[in-house]
């Protein structure tokens, strides 16, 4: 029982855990590397990468909320007013994703094409 509680706690998504994650570090390093490869230099662009990473954390927190509570959440306003409403995290996730894409566009980072012999032609 104690081990199960400890495992559940380890999975809790928090800002601190996300910022300390390997995935955060990998994405941050990759974005900075792409800036360098593109010749995009300056503190302004590094700051935009930081903004992107803050949005990445927010997106992950929103996604965790959707996983926990679903796309509809129960409400109770008292006086017999209760029911279900949409989870605001769904709309917020869409807005955050849009802003993340705008940041990538403004710093000139595009998806890279992987060259090689794959089965991609069959799509």
C-alpha positions as CSV (number, residue, x, y, z in Angstrom):
1,X,0.0,0.0,0.0
2,X,2.8,2.5,0.9
3,X,4.6,1.6,-2.3
4,X,1.5,2.3,-4.3
5,X,1.0,5.7,-2.7
6,X,4.7,6.5,-3.4
7,X,4.3,5.6,-7.1
8,X,1.1,7.7,-7.4
9,X,3.0,10.7,-5.9
10,X,5.9,10.2,-8.3
11,X,3.5,10.5,-11.2
12,X,2.0,13.8,-10.0
13,X,2.4,16.5,-12.7
14,X,3.8,19.7,-11.2
15,X,5.7,22.7,-12.6
16,X,8.7,21.6,-10.6
17,X,8.6,18.1,-11.9
18,X,8.1,19.2,-15.5
19,X,11.0,21.7,-15.4
20,X,13.3,19.1,-13.9
21,X,12.3,16.5,-16.5
22,X,14.6,15.1,-19.1
23,X,12.0,15.9,-21.7
24,X,12.1,19.6,-20.8
25,X,15.8,19.7,-20.9
26,X,15.9,17.8,-24.3
27,X,13.4,20.1,-25.9
28,X,15.0,23.2,-24.5
29,X,18.5,22.1,-25.7
30,X,17.1,21.1,-29.1
31,X,15.4,24.5,-29.7
32,X,18.6,26.4,-28.7
33,X,20.6,24.1,-31.0
34,X,18.3,24.8,-33.9
35,X,18.6,28.5,-33.3
36,X,22.3,28.2,-33.5
37,X,22.2,26.1,-36.7
38,X,19.9,28.6,-38.3
39,X,22.2,31.5,-37.4
40,X,19.5,33.0,-35.2
41,X,21.4,34.7,-32.4
42,X,20.5,37.1,-29.7
43,X,19.0,37.3,-26.2
44,X,15.6,38.1,-27.7
45,X,15.4,34.7,-29.3
46,X,16.7,32.9,-26.3
47,X,14.0,34.6,-24.3
48,X,11.4,33.4,-26.8
49,X,12.7,29.9,-26.3
50,X,12.1,30.4,-22.5
51,X,8.6,31.6,-23.2
52,X,8.0,28.6,-25.4
53,X,9.2,26.3,-22.6
54,X,6.9,28.1,-20.1
55,X,4.0,27.4,-22.5
56,X,5.2,23.8,-22.8
57,X,4.9,23.4,-19.0
58,X,1.4,25.0,-19.1
59,X,0.3,22.7,-21.9
60,X,1.4,19.6,-20.0
61,X,-0.5,20.8,-16.9
62,X,-3.6,21.4,-18.9
63,X,-3.3,18.0,-20.5
64,X,-2.9,16.4,-17.1
65,X,-6.1,18.2,-15.9
66,X,-8.0,16.9,-18.9
67,X,-6.7,13.3,-18.2
68,X,-7.8,13.6,-14.6
69,X,-11.2,15.3,-14.9
70,X,-12.1,14.6,-18.6
71,X,-13.5,17.0,-21.1
72,X,-16.7,17.7,-19.1
73,X,-16.6,18.6,-15.4
74,X,-19.4,18.5,-12.8
75,X,-20.5,21.8,-11.3
76,X,-22.7,22.7,-8.3
77,X,-23.7,26.3,-7.8
78,X,-25.9,25.5,-4.8
79,X,-29.6,26.1,-4.7
80,X,-30.2,23.1,-6.9
81,X,-28.1,24.3,-9.8
82,X,-25.8,21.5,-10.8
83,X,-24.8,19.6,-13.9
84,X,-21.9,19.3,-16.3
85,X,-20.0,21.9,-18.3
86,X,-17.0,21.8,-20.6
87,X,-13.6,21.6,-19.0
88,X,-11.9,25.0,-19.7
89,X,-8.6,23.2,-19.9
90,X,-9.6,22.0,-23.4
91,X,-10.0,25.5,-24.8
92,X,-6.9,26.7,-23.0
93,X,-4.8,23.9,-24.5
94,X,-5.8,24.9,-28.0
95,X,-4.8,28.5,-27.3
96,X,-1.5,27.5,-25.7
97,X,-0.7,25.2,-28.6
98,X,-1.4,28.1,-31.0
99,X,0.9,30.4,-29.2
100,X,3.6,27.8,-29.1
101,X,3.4,27.4,-32.9
102,X,3.6,31.2,-33.3
103,X,6.7,31.4,-31.2
104,X,8.3,28.6,-33.3
105,X,7.4,30.4,-36.5
106,X,8.7,33.8,-35.2
107,X,12.1,32.3,-34.3
108,X,12.3,30.4,-37.7
109,X,12.1,26.9,-36.4
110,X,10.4,24.5,-38.8
111,X,10.0,20.7,-38.6
112,X,13.1,19.0,-40.1
113,X,12.9,16.5,-42.9
114,X,14.6,13.2,-42.1
115,X,16.3,11.9,-45.2
116,X,16.6,8.1,-45.6
117,X,15.1,5.1,-47.0
118,X,11.8,4.7,-45.2
119,X,8.3,3.6,-46.1
120,X,7.0,7.2,-46.0
121,X,6.1,7.0,-49.8
122,X,3.3,4.7,-49.0
123,X,1.2,7.3,-47.2
